[in-house]
Amino acid sequence: MIRGTRLLTGAEAKQYTEVVGTIRTTLTGLGFEEVILPSLWDQETFVQKAGPEIINQMWAFQDKGGRPVCLHP
């Protein structure tokens, strides 16, 4: 497991799911729509906005097609 992360199991996972559900219900009731972002992005997206040095701070690699990609920060 990556340092700074943790697994939620049992009662803690249930509580998390309930809180997220309450937030989702409240916000959609107010007219907001849910957006689910992909985890994998083209590196150029972040290089253009933050400069090439940002790639050294991210999980960046080439996909099977040889394209430079990274995990969404």
mmCIF file of the N, C-alpha and C atoms, coordinates in Angstrom:
data_MODEL
# 
_entry.id   MODEL 
# 
loop_
_atom_site.group_PDB 
_atom_site.id 
_atom_site.type_symbol 
_atom_site.label_atom_id 
_atom_site.label_alt_id 
_atom_site.label_comp_id 
_atom_site.label_asym_id 
_atom_site.label_entity_id 
_atom_site.label_seq_id 
_atom_site.pdbx_PDB_ins_code 
_atom_site.Cartn_x 
_atom_site.Cartn_y 
_atom_site.Cartn_z 
_atom_site.occupancy 
_atom_site.B_iso_or_equiv 
_atom_site.pdbx_formal_charge 
_atom_site.auth_seq_id 
_atom_site.auth_comp_id 
_atom_site.auth_asym_id 
_atom_site.auth_atom_id 
_atom_site.pdbx_PDB_model_num 
ATOM 1   N N  . MET A 1 1  ? 0.846   -1.173 0.000   1.00 0.00 ? 1  MET A N  1 
ATOM 2   C CA . MET A 1 1  ? 0.000   0.000  0.000   1.00 0.00 ? 1  MET A CA 1 
ATOM 3   C C  . MET A 1 1  ? 0.900   1.247  0.000   1.00 0.00 ? 1  MET A C  1 
ATOM 4   N N  . ILE A 1 2  ? 0.434   2.263  -0.650  1.00 0.00 ? 2  ILE A N  1 
ATOM 5   C CA . ILE A 1 2  ? 1.190   3.509  -0.757  1.00 0.00 ? 2  ILE A CA 1 
ATOM 6   C C  . ILE A 1 2  ? 1.061   4.293  0.540   1.00 0.00 ? 2  ILE A C  1 
ATOM 7   N N  . ARG A 1 3  ? 2.178   4.811  1.025   1.00 0.00 ? 3  ARG A N  1 
ATOM 8   C CA . ARG A 1 3  ? 2.189   5.610  2.239   1.00 0.00 ? 3  ARG A CA 1 
ATOM 9   C C  . ARG A 1 3  ? 1.193   6.770  2.113   1.00 0.00 ? 3  ARG A C  1 
ATOM 10  N N  . GLY A 1 4  ? 0.416   6.995  3.162   1.00 0.00 ? 4  GLY A N  1 
ATOM 11  C CA . GLY A 1 4  ? -0.560  8.077  3.147   1.00 0.00 ? 4  GLY A CA 1 
ATOM 12  C C  . GLY A 1 4  ? -1.938  7.628  2.694   1.00 0.00 ? 4  GLY A C  1 
ATOM 13  N N  . THR A 1 5  ? -2.060  6.359  2.305   1.00 0.00 ? 5  THR A N  1 
ATOM 14  C CA . THR A 1 5  ? -3.362  5.829  1.921   1.00 0.00 ? 5  THR A CA 1 
ATOM 15  C C  . THR A 1 5  ? -3.776  4.765  2.924   1.00 0.00 ? 5  THR A C  1 
ATOM 16  N N  . ARG A 1 6  ? -5.042  4.393  2.882   1.00 0.00 ? 6  ARG A N  1 
ATOM 17  C CA . ARG A 1 6  ? -5.503  3.333  3.770   1.00 0.00 ? 6  ARG A CA 1 
ATOM 18  C C  . ARG A 1 6  ? -6.719  2.649  3.173   1.00 0.00 ? 6  ARG A C  1 
ATOM 19  N N  . LEU A 1 7  ? -6.980  1.463  3.644   1.00 0.00 ? 7  LEU A N  1 
ATOM 20  C CA . LEU A 1 7  ? -8.143  0.702  3.217   1.00 0.00 ? 7  LEU A CA 1 
ATOM 21  C C  . LEU A 1 7  ? -9.284  0.974  4.183   1.00 0.00 ? 7  LEU A C  1 
ATOM 22  N N  . LEU A 1 8  ? -10.464 1.120  3.641   1.00 0.00 ? 8  LEU A N  1 
ATOM 23  C CA . LEU A 1 8  ? -11.650 1.241  4.477   1.00 0.00 ? 8  LEU A CA 1 
ATOM 24  C C  . LEU A 1 8  ? -12.389 -0.085 4.406   1.00 0.00 ? 8  LEU A C  1 
ATOM 25  N N  . THR A 1 9  ? -12.645 -0.675 5.542   1.00 0.00 ? 9  THR A N  1 
ATOM 26  C CA . THR A 1 9  ? -13.341 -1.953 5.594   1.00 0.00 ? 9  THR A CA 1 
ATOM 27  C C  . THR A 1 9  ? -14.425 -1.908 6.657   1.00 0.00 ? 9  THR A C  1 
ATOM 28  N N  . GLY A 1 10 ? -15.332 -2.847 6.574   1.00 0.00 ? 10 GLY A N  1 
ATOM 29  C CA . GLY A 1 10 ? -16.347 -3.009 7.601   1.00 0.00 ? 10 GLY A CA 1 
ATOM 30  C C  . GLY A 1 10 ? -17.160 -1.754 7.873   1.00 0.00 ? 10 GLY A C  1 
ATOM 31  N N  . ALA A 1 11 ? -17.288 -1.439 9.167   1.00 0.00 ? 11 ALA A N  1 
ATOM 32  C CA . ALA A 1 11 ? -18.104 -0.300 9.596   1.00 0.00 ? 11 ALA A CA 1 
ATOM 33  C C  . ALA A 1 11 ? -17.582 1.023  9.046   1.00 0.00 ? 11 ALA A C  1 
ATOM 34  N N  . GLU A 1 12 ? -16.272 1.141  8.937   1.00 0.00 ? 12 GLU A N  1 
ATOM 35  C CA . GLU A 1 12 ? -15.684 2.382  8.418   1.00 0.00 ? 12 GLU A CA 1 
ATOM 36  C C  . GLU A 1 12 ? -16.040 2.567  6.940   1.00 0.00 ? 12 GLU A C  1 
ATOM 37  N N  . ALA A 1 13 ? -16.006 1.489  6.151   1.00 0.00 ? 13 ALA A N  1 
ATOM 38  C CA . ALA A 1 13 ? -16.389 1.561  4.737   1.00 0.00 ? 13 ALA A CA 1 
ATOM 39  C C  . ALA A 1 13 ? -17.876 1.891  4.605   1.00 0.00 ? 13 ALA A C  1 
ATOM 40  N N  . LYS A 1 14 ? -18.687 1.291  5.452   1.00 0.00 ? 14 LYS A N  1 
ATOM 41  C CA . LYS A 1 14 ? -20.127 1.562  5.416   1.00 0.00 ? 14 LYS A CA 1 
ATOM 42  C C  . LYS A 1 14 ? -20.404 3.028  5.743   1.00 0.00 ? 14 LYS A C  1 
ATOM 43  N N  . GLN A 1 15 ? -19.732 3.557  6.759   1.00 0.00 ? 15 GLN A N  1 
ATOM 44  C CA . GLN A 1 15 ? -19.921 4.956  7.137   1.00 0.00 ? 15 GLN A CA 1 
ATOM 45  C C  . GLN A 1 15 ? -19.499 5.883  5.994   1.00 0.00 ? 15 GLN A C  1 
ATOM 46  N N  . TYR A 1 16 ? -18.375 5.588  5.351   1.00 0.00 ? 16 TYR A N  1 
ATOM 47  C CA . TYR A 1 16 ? -17.900 6.388  4.226   1.00 0.00 ? 16 TYR A CA 1 
ATOM 48  C C  . TYR A 1 16 ? -18.938 6.387  3.104   1.00 0.00 ? 16 TYR A C  1 
ATOM 49  N N  . THR A 1 17 ? -19.456 5.211  2.764   1.00 0.00 ? 17 THR A N  1 
ATOM 50  C CA . THR A 1 17 ? -20.449 5.089  1.708   1.00 0.00 ? 17 THR A CA 1 
ATOM 51  C C  . THR A 1 17 ? -21.712 5.877  2.048   1.00 0.00 ? 17 THR A C  1 
ATOM 52  N N  . GLU A 1 18 ? -22.122 5.842  3.294   1.00 0.00 ? 18 GLU A N  1 
ATOM 53  C CA . GLU A 1 18 ? -23.305 6.584  3.717   1.00 0.00 ? 18 GLU A CA 1 
ATOM 54  C C  . GLU A 1 18 ? -23.090 8.092  3.614   1.00 0.00 ? 18 GLU A C  1 
ATOM 55  N N  . VAL A 1 19 ? -21.916 8.560  4.025   1.00 0.00 ? 19 VAL A N  1 
ATOM 56  C CA . VAL A 1 19 ? -21.613 9.995  3.948   1.00 0.00 ? 19 VAL A CA 1 
ATOM 57  C C  . VAL A 1 19 ? -21.581 10.453 2.495   1.00 0.00 ? 19 VAL A C  1 
ATOM 58  N N  . VAL A 1 20 ? -20.908 9.686  1.642   1.00 0.00 ? 20 VAL A N  1 
ATOM 59  C CA . VAL A 1 20 ? -20.855 10.040 0.218   1.00 0.00 ? 20 VAL A CA 1 
ATOM 60  C C  . VAL A 1 20 ? -22.261 10.027 -0.381  1.00 0.00 ? 20 VAL A C  1 
ATOM 61  N N  . GLY A 1 21 ? -23.075 9.051  0.001   1.00 0.00 ? 21 GLY A N  1 
ATOM 62  C CA . GLY A 1 21 ? -24.446 8.984  -0.484  1.00 0.00 ? 21 GLY A CA 1 
ATOM 63  C C  . GLY A 1 21 ? -25.268 10.190 -0.067  1.00 0.00 ? 21 GLY A C  1 
ATOM 64  N N  . THR A 1 22 ? -25.102 10.618 1.172   1.00 0.00 ? 22 THR A N  1 
ATOM 65  C CA . THR A 1 22 ? -25.814 11.798 1.676   1.00 0.00 ? 22 THR A CA 1 
ATOM 66  C C  . THR A 1 22 ? -25.390 13.045 0.911   1.00 0.00 ? 22 THR A C  1 
ATOM 67  N N  . ILE A 1 23 ? -24.099 13.196 0.697   1.00 0.00 ? 23 ILE A N  1 
ATOM 68  C CA . ILE A 1 23 ? -23.590 14.348 -0.056  1.00 0.00 ? 23 ILE A CA 1 
ATOM 69  C C  . ILE A 1 23 ? -24.131 14.314 -1.483  1.00 0.00 ? 23 ILE A C  1 
ATOM 70  N N  . ARG A 1 24 ? -24.079 13.145 -2.124  1.00 0.00 ? 24 ARG A N  1 
ATOM 71  C CA . ARG A 1 24 ? -24.563 12.999 -3.500  1.00 0.00 ? 24 ARG A CA 1 
ATOM 72  C C  . ARG A 1 24 ? -26.053 13.360 -3.578  1.00 0.00 ? 24 ARG A C  1 
ATOM 73  N N  . THR A 1 25 ? -26.849 12.825 -2.677  1.00 0.00 ? 25 THR A N  1 
ATOM 74  C CA . THR A 1 25 ? -28.291 13.098 -2.670  1.00 0.00 ? 25 THR A CA 1 
ATOM 75  C C  . THR A 1 25 ? -28.577 14.578 -2.458  1.00 0.00 ? 25 THR A C  1 
ATOM 76  N N  . THR A 1 26 ? -27.869 15.184 -1.526  1.00 0.00 ? 26 THR A N  1 
ATOM 77  C CA . THR A 1 26 ? -28.067 16.604 -1.232  1.00 0.00 ? 26 THR A CA 1 
ATOM 78  C C  . THR A 1 26 ? -27.723 17.468 -2.443  1.00 0.00 ? 26 THR A C  1 
ATOM 79  N N  . LEU A 1 27 ? -26.567 17.227 -3.027  1.00 0.00 ? 27 LEU A N  1 
ATOM 80  C CA . LEU A 1 27 ? -26.121 18.060 -4.142  1.00 0.00 ? 27 LEU A CA 1 
ATOM 81  C C  . LEU A 1 27 ? -26.943 17.845 -5.403  1.00 0.00 ? 27 LEU A C  1 
ATOM 82  N N  . THR A 1 28 ? -27.323 16.606 -5.697  1.00 0.00 ? 28 THR A N  1 
ATOM 83  C CA . THR A 1 28 ? -28.168 16.397 -6.875  1.00 0.00 ? 28 THR A CA 1 
ATOM 84  C C  . THR A 1 28 ? -29.548 17.003 -6.640  1.00 0.00 ? 28 THR A C  1 
ATOM 85  N N  . GLY A 1 29 ? -30.000 17.015 -5.400  1.00 0.00 ? 29 GLY A N  1 
ATOM 86  C CA . GLY A 1 29 ? -31.267 17.665 -5.073  1.00 0.00 ? 29 GLY A CA 1 
ATOM 87  C C  . GLY A 1 29 ? -31.212 19.172 -5.276  1.00 0.00 ? 29 GLY A C  1 
ATOM 88  N N  . LEU A 1 30 ? -30.027 19.725 -5.215  1.00 0.00 ? 30 LEU A N  1 
ATOM 89  C CA . LEU A 1 30 ? -29.839 21.162 -5.431  1.00 0.00 ? 30 LEU A CA 1 
ATOM 90  C C  . LEU A 1 30 ? -29.559 21.488 -6.901  1.00 0.00 ? 30 LEU A C  1 
ATOM 91  N N  . GLY A 1 31 ? -29.593 20.464 -7.748  1.00 0.00 ? 31 GLY A N  1 
ATOM 92  C CA . GLY A 1 31 ? -29.422 20.690 -9.179  1.00 0.00 ? 31 GLY A CA 1 
ATOM 93  C C  . GLY A 1 31 ? -28.034 20.406 -9.725  1.00 0.00 ? 31 GLY A C  1 
ATOM 94  N N  . PHE A 1 32 ? -27.109 19.968 -8.876  1.00 0.00 ? 32 PHE A N  1 
ATOM 95  C CA . PHE A 1 32 ? -25.768 19.647 -9.360  1.00 0.00 ? 32 PHE A CA 1 
ATOM 96  C C  . PHE A 1 32 ? -25.773 18.289 -10.038 1.00 0.00 ? 32 PHE A C  1 
ATOM 97  N N  . GLU A 1 33 ? -24.878 18.091 -10.990 1.00 0.00 ? 33 GLU A N  1 
ATOM 98  C CA . GLU A 1 33 ? -24.720 16.810 -11.654 1.00 0.00 ? 33 GLU A CA 1 
ATOM 99  C C  . GLU A 1 33 ? -23.375 16.205 -11.269 1.00 0.00 ? 33 GLU A C  1 
ATOM 100 N N  . GLU A 1 34 ? -23.350 14.899 -11.204 1.00 0.00 ? 34 GLU A N  1 
ATOM 101 C CA . GLU A 1 34 ? -22.121 14.196 -10.847 1.00 0.00 ? 34 GLU A CA 1 
ATOM 102 C C  . GLU A 1 34 ? -21.176 14.137 -12.037 1.00 0.00 ? 34 GLU A C  1 
ATOM 103 N N  . VAL A 1 35 ? -19.887 14.253 -11.769 1.00 0.00 ? 35 VAL A N  1 
ATOM 104 C CA . VAL A 1 35 ? -18.845 14.137 -12.783 1.00 0.00 ? 35 VAL A CA 1 
ATOM 105 C C  . VAL A 1 35 ? -17.850 13.104 -12.291 1.00 0.00 ? 35 VAL A C  1 
ATOM 106 N N  . ILE A 1 36 ? -17.556 12.128 -13.116 1.00 0.00 ? 36 ILE A N  1 
ATOM 107 C CA . ILE A 1 36 ? -16.568 11.113 -12.762 1.00 0.00 ? 36 ILE A CA 1 
ATOM 108 C C  . ILE A 1 36 ? -15.415 11.254 -13.750 1.00 0.00 ? 36 ILE A C  1 
ATOM 109 N N  . LEU A 1 37 ? -14.250 11.634 -13.237 1.00 0.00 ? 37 LEU A N  1 
ATOM 110 C CA . LEU A 1 37 ? -13.073 11.872 -14.071 1.00 0.00 ? 37 LEU A CA 1 
ATOM 111 C C  . LEU A 1 37 ? -12.278 10.591 -14.257 1.00 0.00 ? 37 LEU A C  1 
ATOM 112 N N  . PRO A 1 38 ? -11.650 10.416 -15.417 1.00 0.00 ? 38 PRO A N  1 
ATOM 113 C CA . PRO A 1 38 ? -10.774 9.262  -15.608 1.00 0.00 ? 38 PRO A CA 1 
ATOM 114 C C  . PRO A 1 38 ? -9.513  9.423  -14.756 1.00 0.00 ? 38 PRO A C  1 
ATOM 115 N N  . SER A 1 39 ? -8.934  8.307  -14.365 1.00 0.00 ? 39 SER A N  1 
ATOM 116 C CA . SER A 1 39 ? -7.709  8.350  -13.562 1.00 0.00 ? 39 SER A CA 1 
ATOM 117 C C  . SER A 1 39 ? -6.468  8.570  -14.405 1.00 0.00 ? 39 SER A C  1 
ATOM 118 N N  . LEU A 1 40 ? -6.538  8.196  -15.668 1.00 0.00 ? 40 LEU A N  1 
ATOM 119 C CA . LEU A 1 40 ? -5.388  8.279  -16.562 1.00 0.00 ? 40 LEU A CA 1 
ATOM 120 C C  . LEU A 1 40 ? -5.544  9.460  -17.510 1.00 0.00 ? 40 LEU A C  1 
ATOM 121 N N  . TRP A 1 41 ? -4.498  10.297 -17.587 1.00 0.00 ? 41 TRP A N  1 
ATOM 122 C CA . TRP A 1 41 ? -4.540  11.508 -18.413 1.00 0.00 ? 41 TRP A CA 1 
ATOM 123 C C  . TRP A 1 41 ? -3.299  11.599 -19.286 1.00 0.00 ? 41 TRP A C  1 
ATOM 124 N N  . ASP A 1 42 ? -3.413  12.348 -20.362 1.00 0.00 ? 42 ASP A N  1 
ATOM 125 C CA . ASP A 1 42 ? -2.284  12.668 -21.223 1.00 0.00 ? 42 ASP A CA 1 
ATOM 126 C C  . ASP A 1 42 ? -1.350  13.592 -20.432 1.00 0.00 ? 42 ASP A C  1 
ATOM 127 N N  . GLN A 1 43 ? -0.064  13.276 -20.379 1.00 0.00 ? 43 GLN A N  1 
ATOM 128 C CA . GLN A 1 43 ? 0.889   14.097 -19.620 1.00 0.00 ? 43 GLN A CA 1 
ATOM 129 C C  . GLN A 1 43 ? 0.879   15.548 -20.072 1.00 0.00 ? 43 GLN A C  1 
ATOM 130 N N  . GLU A 1 44 ? 0.680   15.780 -21.351 1.00 0.00 ? 44 GLU A N  1 
ATOM 131 C CA . GLU A 1 44 ? 0.740   17.132 -21.899 1.00 0.00 ? 44 GLU A CA 1 
ATOM 132 C C  . GLU A 1 44 ? -0.269  18.060 -21.228 1.00 0.00 ? 44 GLU A C  1 
ATOM 133 N N  . THR A 1 45 ? -1.387  17.508 -20.768 1.00 0.00 ? 45 THR A N  1 
ATOM 134 C CA . THR A 1 45 ? -2.404  18.310 -20.076 1.00 0.00 ? 45 THR A CA 1 
ATOM 135 C C  . THR A 1 45 ? -1.791  19.054 -18.898 1.00 0.00 ? 45 THR A C  1 
ATOM 136 N N  . PHE A 1 46 ? -0.952  18.368 -18.131 1.00 0.00 ? 46 PHE A N  1 
ATOM 137 C CA . PHE A 1 46 ? -0.366  18.970 -16.940 1.00 0.00 ? 46 PHE A CA 1 
ATOM 138 C C  . PHE A 1 46 ? 0.906   19.740 -17.241 1.00 0.00 ? 46 PHE A C  1 
ATOM 139 N N  . VAL A 1 47 ? 1.654   19.310 -18.257 1.00 0.00 ? 47 VAL A N  1 
ATOM 140 C CA . VAL A 1 47 ? 2.867   20.029 -18.659 1.00 0.00 ? 47 VAL A CA 1 
ATOM 141 C C  . VAL A 1 47 ? 2.503   21.427 -19.138 1.00 0.00 ? 47 VAL A C  1 
ATOM 142 N N  . GLN A 1 48 ? 1.428   21.547 -19.919 1.00 0.00 ? 48 GLN A N  1 
ATOM 143 C CA . GLN A 1 48 ? 1.008   22.852 -20.434 1.00 0.00 ? 48 GLN A CA 1 
ATOM 144 C C  . GLN A 1 48 ? 0.604   23.797 -19.300 1.00 0.00 ? 48 GLN A C  1 
ATOM 145 N N  . LYS A 1 49 ? -0.011  23.269 -18.264 1.00 0.00 ? 49 LYS A N  1 
ATOM 146 C CA . LYS A 1 49 ? -0.513  24.118 -17.185 1.00 0.00 ? 49 LYS A CA 1 
ATOM 147 C C  . LYS A 1 49 ? 0.519   24.384 -16.084 1.00 0.00 ? 49 LYS A C  1 
ATOM 148 N N  . ALA A 1 50 ? 1.396   23.398 -15.812 1.00 0.00 ? 50 ALA A N  1 
ATOM 149 C CA . ALA A 1 50 ? 2.309   23.545 -14.681 1.00 0.00 ? 50 ALA A CA 1 
ATOM 150 C C  . ALA A 1 50 ? 3.781   23.488 -15.058 1.00 0.00 ? 50 ALA A C  1 
ATOM 151 N N  . GLY A 1 51 ? 4.091   23.141 -16.294 1.00 0.00 ? 51 GLY A N  1 
ATOM 152 C CA . GLY A 1 51 ? 5.483   23.051 -16.727 1.00 0.00 ? 51 GLY A CA 1 
ATOM 153 C C  . GLY A 1 51 ? 5.981   21.618 -16.657 1.00 0.00 ? 51 GLY A C  1 
ATOM 154 N N  . PRO A 1 52 ? 7.064   21.322 -17.398 1.00 0.00 ? 52 PRO A N  1 
ATOM 155 C CA . PRO A 1 52 ? 7.565   19.948 -17.491 1.00 0.00 ? 52 PRO A CA 1 
ATOM 156 C C  . PRO A 1 52 ? 8.075   19.364 -16.174 1.00 0.00 ? 52 PRO A C  1 
ATOM 157 N N  . GLU A 1 53 ? 8.484   20.209 -15.235 1.00 0.00 ? 53 GLU A N  1 
ATOM 158 C CA . GLU A 1 53 ? 8.999   19.692 -13.959 1.00 0.00 ? 53 GLU A CA 1 
ATOM 159 C C  . GLU A 1 53 ? 7.920   18.995 -13.135 1.00 0.00 ? 53 GLU A C  1 
ATOM 160 N N  . ILE A 1 54 ? 6.664   19.248 -13.431 1.00 0.00 ? 54 ILE A N  1 
ATOM 161 C CA . ILE A 1 54 ? 5.563   18.623 -12.688 1.00 0.00 ? 54 ILE A CA 1 
ATOM 162 C C  . ILE A 1 54 ? 5.553   17.109 -12.893 1.00 0.00 ? 54 ILE A C  1 
ATOM 163 N N  . ILE A 1 55 ? 6.020   16.640 -14.057 1.00 0.00 ? 55 ILE A N  1 
ATOM 164 C CA . ILE A 1 55 ? 6.013   15.203 -14.348 1.00 0.00 ? 55 ILE A CA 1 
ATOM 165 C C  . ILE A 1 55 ? 6.865   14.437 -13.346 1.00 0.00 ? 55 ILE A C  1 
ATOM 166 N N  . ASN A 1 56 ? 7.925   15.048 -12.830 1.00 0.00 ? 56 ASN A N  1 
ATOM 167 C CA . ASN A 1 56 ? 8.778   14.383 -11.830 1.00 0.00 ? 56 ASN A CA 1 
ATOM 168 C C  . ASN A 1 56 ? 8.054   14.184 -10.503 1.00 0.00 ? 56 ASN A C  1 
ATOM 169 N N  . GLN A 1 57 ? 6.947   14.849 -10.312 1.00 0.00 ? 57 GLN A N  1 
ATOM 170 C CA . GLN A 1 57 ? 6.186   14.755 -9.061  1.00 0.00 ? 57 GLN A CA 1 
ATOM 171 C C  . GLN A 1 57 ? 4.934   13.890 -9.221  1.00 0.00 ? 57 GLN A C  1 
ATOM 172 N N  . MET A 1 58 ? 4.771   13.281 -10.380 1.00 0.00 ? 58 MET A N  1 
ATOM 173 C CA . MET A 1 58 ? 3.562   12.514 -10.674 1.00 0.00 ? 58 MET A CA 1 
ATOM 174 C C  . MET A 1 58 ? 3.910   11.077 -11.037 1.00 0.00 ? 58 MET A C  1 
ATOM 175 N N  . TRP A 1 59 ? 2.899   10.216 -11.035 1.00 0.00 ? 59 TRP A N  1 
ATOM 176 C CA . TRP A 1 59 ? 3.044   8.855  -11.542 1.00 0.00 ? 59 TRP A CA 1 
ATOM 177 C C  . TRP A 1 59 ? 2.886   8.953  -13.054 1.00 0.00 ? 59 TRP A C  1 
ATOM 178 N N  . ALA A 1 60 ? 4.008   9.055  -13.738 1.00 0.00 ? 60 ALA A N  1 
ATOM 179 C CA . ALA A 1 60 ? 4.008   9.243  -15.184 1.00 0.00 ? 60 ALA A CA 1 
ATOM 180 C C  . ALA A 1 60 ? 4.710   8.060  -15.855 1.00 0.00 ? 60 ALA A C  1 
ATOM 181 N N  . PHE A 1 61 ? 4.175   7.624  -16.983 1.00 0.00 ? 61 PHE A N  1 
ATOM 182 C CA . PHE A 1 61 ? 4.725   6.477  -17.697 1.00 0.00 ? 61 PHE A CA 1 
ATOM 183 C C  . PHE A 1 61 ? 4.173   6.463  -19.115 1.00 0.00 ? 61 PHE A C  1 
ATOM 184 N N  . GLN A 1 62 ? 4.646   5.527  -19.927 1.00 0.00 ? 62 GLN A N  1 
ATOM 185 C CA . GLN A 1 62 ? 4.118   5.376  -21.281 1.00 0.00 ? 62 GLN A CA 1 
ATOM 186 C C  . GLN A 1 62 ? 3.131   4.219  -21.286 1.00 0.00 ? 62 GLN A C  1 
ATOM 187 N N  . ASP A 1 63 ? 2.006   4.401  -21.994 1.00 0.00 ? 63 ASP A N  1 
ATOM 188 C CA . ASP A 1 63 ? 1.037   3.321  -22.095 1.00 0.00 ? 63 ASP A CA 1 
ATOM 189 C C  . ASP A 1 63 ? 1.511   2.309  -23.140 1.00 0.00 ? 63 ASP A C  1 
ATOM 190 N N  . LYS A 1 64 ? 0.727   1.276  -23.387 1.00 0.00 ? 64 LYS A N  1 
ATOM 191 C CA . LYS A 1 64 ? 1.126   0.227  -24.331 1.00 0.00 ? 64 LYS A CA 1 
ATOM 192 C C  . LYS A 1 64 ? 1.339   0.758  -25.735 1.00 0.00 ? 64 LYS A C  1 
ATOM 193 N N  . GLY A 1 65 ? 0.699   1.866  -26.071 1.00 0.00 ? 65 GLY A N  1 
ATOM 194 C CA . GLY A 1 65 ? 0.871   2.479  -27.383 1.00 0.00 ? 65 GLY A CA 1 
ATOM 195 C C  . GLY A 1 65 ? 2.048   3.434  -27.441 1.00 0.00 ? 65 GLY A C  1 
ATOM 196 N N  . GLY A 1 66 ? 2.795   3.569  -26.323 1.00 0.00 ? 66 GLY A N  1 
ATOM 197 C CA . GLY A 1 66 ? 3.956   4.455  -26.280 1.00 0.00 ? 66 GLY A CA 1 
ATOM 198 C C  . GLY A 1 66 ? 3.613   5.904  -26.010 1.00 0.00 ? 66 GLY A C  1 
ATOM 199 N N  . ARG A 1 67 ? 2.354   6.180  -25.677 1.00 0.00 ? 67 ARG A N  1 
ATOM 200 C CA . ARG A 1 67 ? 1.934   7.562  -25.399 1.00 0.00 ? 67 ARG A CA 1 
ATOM 201 C C  . ARG A 1 67 ? 2.278   7.930  -23.959 1.00 0.00 ? 67 ARG A C  1 
ATOM 202 N N  . PRO A 1 68 ? 2.776   9.161  -23.726 1.00 0.00 ? 68 PRO A N  1 
ATOM 203 C CA . PRO A 1 68 ? 3.083   9.586  -22.361 1.00 0.00 ? 68 PRO A CA 1 
ATOM 204 C C  . PRO A 1 68 ? 1.788   9.895  -21.604 1.00 0.00 ? 68 PRO A C  1 
ATOM 205 N N  . VAL A 1 69 ? 1.544   9.176  -20.520 1.00 0.00 ? 69 VAL A N  1 
ATOM 206 C CA . VAL A 1 69 ? 0.352   9.367  -19.711 1.00 0.00 ? 69 VAL A CA 1 
ATOM 207 C C  . VAL A 1 69 ? 0.732   9.487  -18.243 1.00 0.00 ? 69 VAL A C  1 
ATOM 208 N N  . CYS A 1 70 ? -0.197  9.885  -17.416 1.00 0.00 ? 70 CYS A N  1 
ATOM 209 C CA . CYS A 1 70 ? 0.039   9.980  -15.985 1.00 0.00 ? 70 CYS A CA 1 
ATOM 210 C C  . CYS A 1 70 ? -1.265  9.775  -15.230 1.00 0.00 ? 70 CYS A C  1 
ATOM 211 N N  . LEU A 1 71 ? -1.147  9.452  -13.953 1.00 0.00 ? 71 LEU A N  1 
ATOM 212 C CA . LEU A 1 71 ? -2.333  9.371  -13.115 1.00 0.00 ? 71 LEU A CA 1 
ATOM 213 C C  . LEU A 1 71 ? -2.769  10.770 -12.758 1.00 0.00 ? 71 LEU A C  1 
ATOM 214 N N  . HIS A 1 72 ? -4.061  10.987 -12.723 1.00 0.00 ? 72 HIS A N  1 
ATOM 215 C CA . HIS A 1 72 ? -4.605  12.296 -12.358 1.00 0.00 ? 72 HIS A CA 1 
ATOM 216 C C  . HIS A 1 72 ? -4.170  12.607 -10.927 1.00 0.00 ? 72 HIS A C  1 
ATOM 217 N N  . PRO A 1 73 ? -3.598  13.796 -10.697 1.00 0.00 ? 73 PRO A N  1 
ATOM 218 C CA . PRO A 1 73 ? -3.131  14.123 -9.335  1.00 0.00 ? 73 PRO A CA 1 
ATOM 219 C C  . PRO A 1 73 ? -4.294  14.334 -8.380  1.00 0.00 ? 73 PRO A C  1 
# 
